Amino acid sequence: MEGILKNAGEIALHAVHARGLEGEAFLMYDRELNIDVCGGQVETLQEAEQMGLGLRVFNGDRMGFACSSDLSEKAIEEMVENAVHISEFTAPDKFNRFPEGDQAYPVINTFDEGISAVTIADKIDIAREAEIAARAFDPRIKLVERAGYEDSEYSTLVMNSRGLYAFGKGSYCGLQISLVAGEHDDSQNGFSFTMQRAIASLNPKSVGEEAAMKAVRSLGGRTIPSARIQCIMDPYVVTRFMGLLSSSIEADAVQKGKSMLADKMGRQVASRQITLLDDATNKDGIASFPFDGEGVASSRNMIIENGDLIGFLYDTNSGLKAGLKSTGNGIRGSFRSLPGVGTTNLMLKPGLHSQESLIGAIGQGFYITEVMGMHTANPITGDFSVGAAGIMIEQGQLTFPVRGITVAGNLLRLLQDIEAVGNDLRFYGGKAAASIRLESINIGGH
């Protein structure tokens, strides 16, 4: 596959150089498989492949971009013409520059040969195992809406006029399940998902049982009076709030004044218990890769250390604007998109406390297991008011389920109110977090 992609990239760059311009070829091949099972029967089975080239050209300070899934020489020539033509109409930017070719790439194992070695029939059975485990967990599991398996294998090549050449292969696989538990007139949803680099790391029994447990423990939930009380946030909920924070640590948002952290570099912005980093070299991270979408070497970037804001994330353009180097965070969704600043494996450093000990230290509080409506939160100010569900804590013990409430506040205040961080670190896609204990949070109930 590398040879096919390289040949297309060389054709494109040769055509760009013939016009006296600089160019960058971003090439990708991707194969994806998606399987949905319900009642033991396959409802959906889709396998798709795509391959293509995204081309950036710099015509002085102006950029042109074009892409194509046709890698024939004629189509590439037409794409180059289109990119050059587009560059005549774009606004000039003196920070338009490609990264240099002298990159030292980290060695990361991002590809699992075992994924393609497992047959589709066996992958269907993996999804079935998750469904069987969920149904067996408790007789109150009434419906499994979906048990799904997915995987992807991809190859990426970045080449540019400054001598950069970066090729890598990656893969991942995952399981997800959604279901309904019922008792009397009450029905509650449960879900679970996991993403892994290696197919041998998938545990369908655990995924199925977790979804069932979440649904069953929510049965009989009721609201509680409005209050400001201590709370524990489940790791999954913490990653949802990390998603709200993520745009504020990206340099382009900072430079445009659209970040709640824009004027806070070097200041304490969180509890001393908090260390936040973005690590594209982490061996367990789904988003790990030797280089980013511009071919810049991946790295481990500290953002908040012991509560102090010490860094932002940069691609080449935003780095030059700040007088800094790219942090390897020029992210692309596909060959059809331009690179932009983004996170890779955004991680909250775990603490020393078990979740049980965090809960055990609370006389009366609330364990938040789910939040709804995070898209309504303001990513610039950090203000939020979202629906929530969870379990009441009384005398250090989880007691009755709670639903029909809201939690509200400001993300920067929430970060300051974190008293302790758990040791139960867990990845949810490209974000990883452990449980946290908050000094207090506003709950809106009856």
Backbone hydrogen bonds, N-H to C=O, Kabsch-Sander energy under -0.5 kcal/mol:
donor,donor_aa,acceptor,acceptor_aa,energy
5,L,1,M,-2.3
6,K,2,E,-3.0
7,N,3,G,-2.2
8,A,4,I,-1.7
9,G,5,L,-2.4
10,E,6,K,-2.6
11,I,7,N,-2.0
12,A,8,A,-2.0
13,L,9,G,-2.6
14,H,10,E,-2.3
15,A,11,I,-1.9
16,V,12,A,-2.0
17,H,13,L,-2.9
18,A,14,H,-2.0
19,R,15,A,-0.5
19,R,16,V,-1.2
20,G,17,H,-2.0
21,L,16,V,-1.8
22,E,58,F,-1.3
24,E,56,R,-2.3
25,A,159,M,-3.0
26,F,24,E,-0.6
26,F,54,G,-2.8
27,L,25,A,-0.6
27,L,157,L,-3.1
28,M,52,G,-2.1
29,Y,155,S,-2.4
30,D,50,Q,-2.7
31,R,153,E,-2.5
32,E,48,A,-3.0
33,L,151,D,-2.5
34,N,46,Q,-2.9
35,I,149,Y,-2.9
36,D,44,T,-2.6
37,V,147,A,-2.7
38,C,41,Q,-2.5
41,Q,38,C,-1.6
43,E,36,D,-2.8
43,E,41,Q,-0.5
44,T,36,D,-1.5
46,Q,34,N,-2.8
48,A,32,E,-2.5
50,Q,30,D,-2.3
52,G,28,M,-2.0
53,L,68,S,-2.7
54,G,26,F,-3.0
55,L,66,A,-3.3
56,R,24,E,-2.2
57,V,64,G,-2.5
58,F,22,E,-2.4
59,N,57,V,-0.6
59,N,62,R,-3.2
60,G,58,F,-0.9
62,R,59,N,-1.5
64,G,57,V,-2.3
66,A,55,L,-1.9
68,S,53,L,-2.1
71,L,69,S,-0.7
76,I,72,S,-2.3
77,E,73,E,-2.3
78,E,74,K,-2.1
79,M,75,A,-2.1
80,V,76,I,-2.4
81,E,77,E,-2.1
82,N,78,E,-2.3
83,A,79,M,-2.6
84,V,80,V,-2.6
85,H,81,E,-2.4
86,I,82,N,-2.6
87,S,83,A,-1.9
88,E,84,V,-0.7
88,E,85,H,-1.1
89,F,86,I,-2.1
90,T,86,I,-0.6
93,D,61,D,-2.1
96,N,93,D,-2.0
97,R,95,F,-0.8
101,G,162,R,-1.3
103,Q,101,G,-2.0
105,Y,103,Q,-0.7
108,I,106,P,-0.8
110,T,108,I,-1.2
113,E,111,F,-0.6
115,I,112,D,-1.2
117,A,113,E,-0.9
118,V,114,G,-1.2
118,V,115,I,-0.6
123,K,119,T,-1.9
124,I,120,I,-2.3
125,D,121,A,-1.7
126,I,122,D,-1.6
127,A,123,K,-1.6
128,R,124,I,-2.2
129,E,125,D,-2.5
130,A,126,I,-1.5
131,E,127,A,-1.7
132,I,128,R,-2.9
133,A,129,E,-2.5
134,A,130,A,-1.9
135,R,131,E,-2.3
136,A,132,I,-2.0
137,F,133,A,-0.9
137,F,134,A,-0.6
138,D,134,A,-0.7
141,I,138,D,-2.0
142,K,140,R,-0.9
142,K,180,V,-1.9
143,L,180,V,-1.8
145,E,143,L,-0.7
145,E,178,S,-1.2
146,R,178,S,-1.8
147,A,37,V,-1.9
148,G,176,Q,-3.5
149,Y,35,I,-2.3
150,E,174,G,-2.1
151,D,33,L,-2.0
152,S,172,Y,-2.4
153,E,31,R,-2.1
154,Y,170,G,-2.8
155,S,29,Y,-2.5
156,T,168,G,-2.7
157,L,27,L,-2.6
158,V,166,A,-2.5
159,M,25,A,-2.3
160,N,164,L,-1.6
161,S,23,G,-1.9
163,G,160,N,-1.2
166,A,158,V,-2.4
168,G,156,T,-2.2
170,G,154,Y,-2.7
171,S,110,T,-2.0
172,Y,152,S,-1.9
173,C,196,Q,-2.7
174,G,150,E,-2.8
175,L,194,T,-2.1
176,Q,148,G,-2.2
177,I,192,S,-2.4
178,S,146,R,-2.3
179,L,190,G,-2.5
180,V,143,L,-2.9
181,A,188,Q,-3.0
182,G,140,R,-2.9
183,E,186,D,-2.6
186,D,183,E,-2.3
188,Q,181,A,-2.6
190,G,179,L,-2.0
192,S,177,I,-1.7
194,T,175,L,-2.4
196,Q,173,C,-3.3
201,S,198,A,-1.4
202,L,199,I,-1.3
207,V,203,N,-1.9
208,G,204,P,-2.5
209,E,205,K,-2.4
210,E,206,S,-2.2
211,A,207,V,-1.9
212,A,208,G,-1.9
213,M,209,E,-2.6
214,K,210,E,-2.4
215,A,211,A,-1.9
216,V,212,A,-2.6
217,R,213,M,-2.5
218,S,214,K,-0.6
218,S,215,A,-0.8
219,L,216,V,-1.3
221,G,218,S,-1.2
222,R,401,P,-1.6
227,A,443,I,-2.0
229,I,227,A,-0.6
229,I,441,I,-1.7
230,Q,364,Q,-0.6
231,C,438,L,-1.4
232,I,366,F,-2.3
233,M,436,I,-2.5
234,D,232,I,-0.5
234,D,368,I,-2.2
238,V,234,D,-2.2
239,T,235,P,-2.0
240,R,236,Y,-1.3
241,F,237,V,-1.7
242,M,238,V,-2.1
243,G,239,T,-1.7
244,L,240,R,-1.1
245,L,241,F,-1.6
246,S,242,M,-1.8
247,S,243,G,-0.6
248,S,245,L,-1.4
249,I,245,L,-0.6
249,I,246,S,-1.3
250,E,247,S,-0.9
251,A,313,L,-2.9
253,A,250,E,-0.8
254,V,250,E,-1.8
255,Q,251,A,-2.9
256,K,252,D,-1.2
257,G,254,V,-1.4
258,K,253,A,-3.0
260,M,379,P,-0.6
262,A,259,S,-1.3
264,K,261,L,-2.0
266,G,309,L,-2.7
267,R,264,K,-2.2
269,V,267,R,-0.5
269,V,307,G,-2.9
270,A,307,G,-1.6
271,S,415,L,-2.4
274,I,271,S,-2.1
275,T,273,Q,-0.5
276,L,304,I,-2.5
277,L,347,M,-2.5
278,D,301,N,-2.7
279,D,277,L,-0.5
279,D,345,N,-2.5
280,A,278,D,-0.5
280,A,299,S,-1.7
282,N,279,D,-0.9
285,G,282,N,-1.2
286,I,429,G,-0.6
288,S,285,G,-1.1
289,F,280,A,-1.6
292,D,296,V,-2.2
293,G,330,G,-2.9
295,G,292,D,-1.6
298,S,290,P,-2.5
301,N,278,D,-3.2
301,N,299,S,-0.6
302,M,300,R,-0.6
303,I,276,L,-2.6
304,I,276,L,-2.0
305,E,308,D,-2.7
306,N,304,I,-0.5
307,G,274,I,-2.5
308,D,305,E,-2.2
309,L,267,R,-2.7
310,I,303,I,-3.1
310,I,308,D,-0.6
311,G,303,I,-1.3
313,L,249,I,-2.6
319,G,315,D,-2.0
320,L,316,T,-2.3
321,K,317,N,-1.9
322,A,318,S,-1.3
323,G,320,L,-1.1
324,L,319,G,-3.6
327,T,314,Y,-1.3
329,N,314,Y,-1.6
331,I,329,N,-1.1
331,I,340,G,-3.0
337,S,334,S,-1.4
340,G,331,I,-1.9
342,G,329,N,-1.7
346,L,344,T,-0.9
346,L,430,G,-2.5
347,M,277,L,-3.5
347,M,345,N,-0.6
348,L,432,A,-2.4
349,K,275,T,-3.0
349,K,347,M,-0.6
351,G,422,G,-3.2
353,H,421,V,-1.2
358,L,354,S,-1.9
359,I,355,Q,-2.3
360,G,356,E,-2.6
361,A,357,S,-0.9
361,A,358,L,-0.5
362,I,359,I,-1.9
365,G,393,I,-2.3
366,F,230,Q,-1.5
367,Y,391,I,-2.9
368,I,232,I,-3.2
368,I,366,F,-0.7
369,T,367,Y,-0.6
369,T,389,A,-2.1
370,E,389,A,-1.6
372,M,387,G,-2.6
376,T,373,G,-1.9
377,A,374,M,-1.6
378,N,383,D,-2.7
382,G,378,N,-2.5
384,F,409,G,-2.6
386,V,407,V,-2.4
387,G,372,M,-1.8
388,A,405,I,-2.1
389,A,370,E,-2.1
390,G,402,V,-2.5
391,I,367,Y,-2.2
392,M,400,F,-2.8
393,I,365,G,-2.9
394,E,397,Q,-2.7
395,Q,363,G,-4.1
396,G,362,I,-2.1
397,Q,394,E,-1.3
399,T,392,M,-3.1
402,V,390,G,-3.2
403,R,222,R,-1.0
405,I,388,A,-1.1
406,T,444,G,-1.8
407,V,386,V,-2.5
408,A,442,N,-1.8
409,G,384,F,-2.4
411,L,382,G,-2.3
414,L,410,N,-2.6
415,L,411,L,-2.4
416,Q,412,L,-1.5
417,D,413,R,-1.6
418,I,415,L,-0.8
419,E,417,D,-0.5
419,E,437,R,-3.1
420,A,437,R,-1.2
422,G,435,S,-3.6
423,N,353,H,-2.6
425,L,423,N,-1.0
426,R,433,A,-2.1
428,Y,431,K,-3.8
431,K,428,Y,-1.2
432,A,346,L,-2.4
433,A,426,R,-1.9
436,I,233,M,-1.4
437,R,420,A,-2.5
438,L,231,C,-3.1
439,E,417,D,-2.8
441,I,229,I,-1.7
442,N,408,A,-1.0
443,I,227,A,-3.4
444,G,406,T,-2.9
445,G,443,I,-0.7
446,H,224,I,-1.5
